Amino acid sequence: MSSGALTLIIAAYSKGLEERFLAYERFLKAHPKKQKSVFLLQLALCPRGAQSRPTGR
């Protein structure tokens, strides 16, 4: 039984990106019925101490 709702996985940490994406891929392979009802949103933040530069545009 499906309610039609989506499941959102939010990742907001930049270390271990490759491992996180591989784990998500493994999850989807292990749970093929979830492929249309779950998605990963990866937020990548600037590293500490990094300063953004204006583009001049």
MIDOSE-1310 file (N, C-alpha, C; in nm, 2 decimals, decimal comma, always signed):
residues 57
mssg	+0,08/-0,12/+0,00/+0,00/+0,00/+0,00/+0,09/+0,12/+0,00; +0,06/+0,22/-0,09/+0,14/+0,34/-0,10/+0,05/+0,46/-0,08; +0,11/+0,56/-0,01/+0,03/+0,68/+0,02/+0,06/+0,78/-0,09; +0,16/+0,75/-0,18/+0,20/+0,85/-0,28/+0,30/+0,95/-0,23
altl	+0,34/+0,95/-0,11/+0,43/+1,05/-0,05/+0,57/+1,02/-0,09; +0,65/+1,12/-0,09/+0,80/+1,10/-0,12/+0,87/+1,11/+0,01; +0,98/+1,04/+0,01/+1,07/+1,04/+0,13/+1,20/+1,12/+0,08; +1,24/+1,22/+0,16/+1,35/+1,30/+0,13/+1,46/+1,27/+0,23
iiaa	+1,58/+1,24/+0,18/+1,70/+1,22/+0,26/+1,79/+1,35/+0,23; +1,81/+1,42/+0,34/+1,90/+1,54/+0,33/+2,03/+1,52/+0,39; +2,14/+1,55/+0,31/+2,27/+1,53/+0,35/+2,34/+1,67/+0,34; +2,38/+1,73/+0,45/+2,44/+1,86/+0,45/+2,58/+1,86/+0,50
yskg	+2,65/+1,76/+0,48/+2,79/+1,75/+0,53/+2,87/+1,71/+0,41; +2,99/+1,77/+0,38/+3,06/+1,75/+0,26/+3,16/+1,64/+0,27; +3,20/+1,59/+0,38/+3,30/+1,48/+0,39/+3,23/+1,35/+0,36; +3,30/+1,27/+0,28/+3,25/+1,14/+0,25/+3,14/+1,14/+0,14
leer	+3,15/+1,23/+0,05/+3,05/+1,24/-0,05/+3,04/+1,11/-0,14; +3,16/+1,06/-0,18/+3,16/+0,94/-0,26/+3,09/+0,82/-0,19; +3,13/+0,81/-0,07/+3,07/+0,70/+0,01/+2,92/+0,71/+0,03; +2,88/+0,84/+0,05/+2,73/+0,86/+0,07/+2,66/+0,83/-0,06
flay	+2,71/+0,87/-0,18/+2,64/+0,84/-0,30/+2,64/+0,69/-0,33; +2,75/+0,62/-0,30/+2,75/+0,48/-0,32/+2,66/+0,41/-0,22; +2,64/+0,46/-0,10/+2,55/+0,40/-0,01/+2,40/+0,42/-0,06; +2,38/+0,54/-0,11/+2,24/+0,56/-0,16/+2,21/+0,47/-0,28
erfl	+2,31/+0,45/-0,37/+2,30/+0,36/-0,48/+2,27/+0,22/-0,43; +2,34/+0,17/-0,33/+2,32/+0,04/-0,27/+2,18/+0,03/-0,22; +2,13/+0,13/-0,15/+2,00/+0,14/-0,09/+1,89/+0,12/-0,20; +1,91/+0,19/-0,31/+1,81/+0,18/-0,42/+1,81/+0,05/-0,49
kahp	+1,93/-0,01/-0,50/+1,94/-0,15/-0,56/+1,88/-0,25/-0,46; +1,89/-0,23/-0,33/+1,84/-0,33/-0,24/+1,69/-0,31/-0,22; +1,63/-0,19/-0,25/+1,49/-0,16/-0,23/+1,44/-0,10/-0,36; +1,43/-0,17/-0,47/+1,39/-0,12/-0,60/+1,25/-0,05/-0,60
kkqk	+1,16/-0,10/-0,51/+1,03/-0,04/-0,50/+1,03/+0,11/-0,45; +1,14/+0,14/-0,38/+1,15/+0,28/-0,32/+1,20/+0,38/-0,42; +1,25/+0,33/-0,54/+1,32/+0,42/-0,64/+1,23/+0,54/-0,68; +1,10/+0,52/-0,68/+1,02/+0,63/-0,73/+0,96/+0,71/-0,61
svfl	+1,00/+0,68/-0,49/+0,94/+0,75/-0,37/+1,04/+0,80/-0,28; +1,17/+0,80/-0,31/+1,27/+0,85/-0,22/+1,38/+0,92/-0,31; +1,43/+1,03/-0,26/+1,54/+1,10/-0,33/+1,64/+1,16/-0,23; +1,76/+1,18/-0,28/+1,86/+1,23/-0,19/+1,89/+1,38/-0,24
lqla	+1,89/+1,47/-0,14/+1,93/+1,61/-0,17/+2,06/+1,63/-0,09; +2,16/+1,65/-0,17/+2,30/+1,68/-0,11/+2,33/+1,83/-0,12; +2,35/+1,88/+0,00/+2,38/+2,02/+0,01/+2,53/+2,03/+0,04; +2,60/+2,10/-0,04/+2,75/+2,12/-0,02/+2,77/+2,26/+0,02
lcpr	+2,83/+2,28/+0,14/+2,86/+2,41/+0,19/+3,00/+2,45/+0,17; +3,03/+2,58/+0,17/+3,17/+2,62/+0,16/+3,25/+2,57/+0,28; +3,37/+2,54/+0,26/+3,46/+2,50/+0,37/+3,48/+2,62/+0,47; +3,50/+2,58/+0,59/+3,53/+2,69/+0,69/+3,65/+2,77/+0,65
gaqs	+3,64/+2,90/+0,66/+3,75/+2,98/+0,63/+3,75/+3,03/+0,48; +3,68/+2,96/+0,40/+3,67/+3,00/+0,26/+3,59/+3,12/+0,24; +3,63/+3,21/+0,16/+3,56/+3,34/+0,14/+3,51/+3,34/-0,01; +3,38/+3,38/-0,02/+3,33/+3,38/-0,16/+3,38/+3,52/-0,22
rptg	+3,41/+3,51/-0,35/+3,45/+3,63/-0,42/+3,33/+3,68/-0,51; +3,31/+3,81/-0,51/+3,21/+3,86/-0,60/+3,25/+3,84/-0,75; +3,15/+3,81/-0,83/+3,18/+3,78/-0,97/+3,20/+3,91/-1,05; +3,15/+4,02/-1,00/+3,16/+4,14/-1,08/+3,06/+4,16/-1,18
r	+2,96/+4,07/-1,18/+2,85/+4,08/-1,28/+2,73/+4,14/-1,22
